Amino acid sequence: MSKQTIGMLVYSNPDYYPPTVNAVHLLSEHFDVILMGRNQDPPDVEYPSNVTVHRLGRYTSVRERKQASPRAKFLEYINFVAQSRRLLKGVSLIYAYDAYAYTAAYLCRLAQLQPIPLIYQSHEIGDRLSSLSSLSGWVQRAEQAWIHQAKVIIFPDKDRATFFQKATNLKEQPVIVPNFPLKSFFCLPNDWTSVLQKRWESITLFYRGTISDTSAMREIVTSASILKNNVCIKFVGFLNETDAQELESWVNHLNMSPNFSYLGTLPYNDLTHKTLMATVGFALYKNTSFDRVACVTASNKIYEYAACGVPVIVSDFPNYREYLSGEPWVRFANPDDPQSLVSAIQDILSDFENYRKMCLAARAAFEQKFNYESAFSPIVSHIKNLVDSQKFLCV
């Protein structure tokens, strides 16, 4: 018996978002999936065989898209909606990520003879509306007007969900699905604990994610210079030209060039080995905007470190302490204060046996609770019920 088909929309490259990739893999176990995104950057994720990926529109880079005129952006979006409408014919449910995709999904559903359920999940959240002279301004207002039509609304963090609920006057509480990693993506070698001694003998301070001043890039480098040990610092992730110049200047200023490596951007699967060999991981955000603070379960890198058995230093925000204070593999620090980072690093590295226990505790926490299979299971069940109900209505 063939599987029912669901559609999944992302108004970006779906490969960018590990939680989306994770959801596609888990949902493909129960449904055939049509996955739609924009045609930007080469694909770097291998999806299950019953997932059909459509990268819509003319290929352009992220930079080209940002530099496009408002008119070009509107036309591109209209084309995305039109192509999505054609591809979504016959699906039993639409799962949309963020406002652009949800608005497109709603418009596509209007063309369906039989209304089908909509699922909305937000990756990010802004604290202000854009001008109506921009595409984002129109999409944000459409999201607010039509969000009540979604059967399920999902956020990765409870603070983001609360903010959105108040902004849109939602009566129902959104569902929280943290951005945890997928267990099947983080299968470690049987002898991985032998790596711990290597980490201890060659200290590597590691950061994965978007690199900028708001992620404490200078403070991390400064903390390494204060330690005065033969430590290695490795950054992996997106780094724009302005921040790259600032970071290089700061590394040279502190005479840390021999100790510092920027590894560029890497495919998600290639990051596992790099992370596995790290001694200490950083998942820091400065208090510069609401979404940076409302990130304790939205920051997937925290739990990716746990998946690799790497102790992590996070920002010392109240909501972070509330959620993670009971985790022995987590240390808190002020992201604006290099000396605070030094204290956290020294605490982690005070004793090898203590360090080993932290690493084992991190991996155990991932296997037991901080994995996407556990977090997403209720959503899979809910979607199965919605699709079954839709199938019954069509009989």
C-alpha positions, -999 to +999 in steps of 0.1 A: +000+000+000+015+034-010+021+061+015+002+093+017+021+124+004+028+156+024+044+188+012+071+207+030+080+243+022+110+264+031+116+298+015+154+292+016+177+263+010+162+235+033+197+221+037+206+252+059+184+241+088+193+209+106+158+208+124+141+208+090+164+181+076+157+161+108+120+165+104+121+154+068+139+122+077+115+113+105+084+121+085+096+102+054+094+070+075+056+074+074+049+096+043+062+103+009+075+139+010+076+167-016+102+192-003+104+227-018+129+254-013+147+281-033+175+274-057+205+287-038+239+271-031+247+235-041+229+207-023+249+192+006+223+169+022+212+135+011+175+129+017+157+095+018+147+080-015+110+088-010+117+125-006+114+145-038+133+178-036+124+208-058+148+238-057+126+265-073+136+295-094+168+306-111+200+298-092+214+328-073+236+332-043+225+345-010+244+377-016+226+383-049+193+377-034+199+403-007+210+428-033+180+423-055+155+452-059+121+451-040+104+445-074+126+415-082+120+400-047+082+403-052+084+387-086+105+359-073+081+352-045+051+352-068+069+327-090+077+305-059+040+305-049+029+296-085+054+267-087+045+255-052+008+255-060+014+232-090+037+208-070+013+206-040-016+193-059-028+160-043-008+163-010-026+155+022-009+181+044+014+211+040+042+217+065+057+252+062+087+268+079+087+305+087+064+333+074+074+333+037+067+296+034+035+297+055+021+325+035+028+307+003+013+275+017-019+293+027-022+308-008-016+274-023-043+258-001-069+283-014-066+266-048-073+231-033-108+217-039-106+201-004-090+222+024-060+204+038-043+209+071-014+234+075+015+230+099+035+261+108+070+260+123+091+290+130+129+289+129+135+326+137+114+355+151+117+392+147+107+417+173+094+443+148+074+446+116+092+456+084+079+484+061+051+476+037+075+488+009+093+455+013+082+419+006+090+410+042+065+436+055+037+421+034+046+385+044+048+394+081+013+409+080-001+380+060+014+356+086-004+375+114-037+375+096-036+339+085-017+321+113-050+311+130-057+287+101-027+265+111-036+232+128-003+231+147+021+259+154+056+250+165+085+270+180+119+258+191+119+279+223+092+287+248+101+324+250+098+328+213+065+310+214+052+333+241+063+364+222+046+352+190+014+342+209+010+377+223+019+394+190-007+374+171-034+370+198-032+332+195-056+314+218-038+281+216-004+275+231+022+267+204+040+234+207+077+235+216+100+213+196+137+221+206+163+221+179+180+190+191+202+168+168+191+135+152+205+104+169+210+087+136+233+116+124+255+113+154+265+076+156+299+077+173+326+050+168+328+023+194+362+036+207+352+072+208+361+075+245+398+070+235+395+104+219+391+121+253+428+116+261+437+131+228+415+161+235+432+165+269+467+164+254+459+189+226+434+215+238+411+228+211+385+255+218+358+251+191+329+272+178+304+261+151+278+284+138+274+319+124+305+339+134+301+376+144+305+400+173+271+388+187+286+353+190+315+366+210+341+359+184+367+384+198+360+374+234+367+338+226+400+346+210+409+369+239+402+342+264+426+319+247+453+345+248+448+350+285+451+313+292+487+313+280+486+276+273+493+260+239+456+260+230+442+258+195+411+278+185+389+266+156+359+284+141+336+268+116+306+286+100+293+316+080+315+347+083+307+378+063+335+399+049+333+427+074+334+404+104+362+384+088+384+414+085+376+424+121+383+389+134+416+387+115+427+420+128+419+410+163+437+376+160+468+394+147+466+421+174+467+394+201+495+375+183+472+345+182+476+337+145+496+305+151+468+292+173+438+302+153+421+285+124+390+294+104+378+263+086+352+280+065+317+266+061+313+229+060+285+205+051+266+195+083+277+159+082+314+169+079+312+188+111+308+158+133+345+147+132+357+183+137+334+186+167+343+152+181+380+163+183+372+195+201+380+198+238+356+226+247+327+240+227+312+275+227+276+284+222+276+321+231+252+349+222+253+385+234+222+402+247+218+423+215+183+412+204+153+392+216+160+361+194+196+359+207+184+356+243+154+334+235+176+307+222+183+281+250+165+253+231+167+270+196+205+269+196+211+235+180+249+238+185+246+234+223+231+199+218+253+191+188+282+194+212+264+171+236+260+146+208+297+145+204+304+144+241+319+179+243+315+201+273+300+235+263+301+271+276+269+290+271+257+326+279+249+332+315+213+343+309+185+334+334+165+313+310+197+293+301+204+286+338+168+276+343+170+250+316+206+238+318+218+244+354+213+207+362+236+196+333+271+188+346+286+192+311+274+229+308+292+259+321+279+295+321+299+327+313+294+363+304+298+366+266+310+402+270+338+393+295+368+372+283+379+366+319+345+350+326+352+327+296+386+319+310+371+309+344+347+286+327+374+270+305+397+265+335+368+249+355+362+224+327+399+216+323+408+215+361+411+177+362+411+150+335+389+126+354+363+153+359+366+163+323+360+127+312+329+125+333+316+157+318+321+143+283+303+110+291+274+130+308+270+152+277+267+122+254+243+104+278+221+135+280+219+136+242+210+099+240+184+101+267+166+134+262+183+160+239+176+143+206+152+151+178+136+117+177+122+123+212+113+159+207+095+154+174+077+122+182+045+139+193+044+160+161+047+129+140+018+113+158-003+145+154+004+147+117-005+110+112-038+117+129-045+148+107-036+129+075-058+099+085-087+123+093-082+140+059-082+106+042-115+098+059-131+130+048-121+124+012-137+089+011 
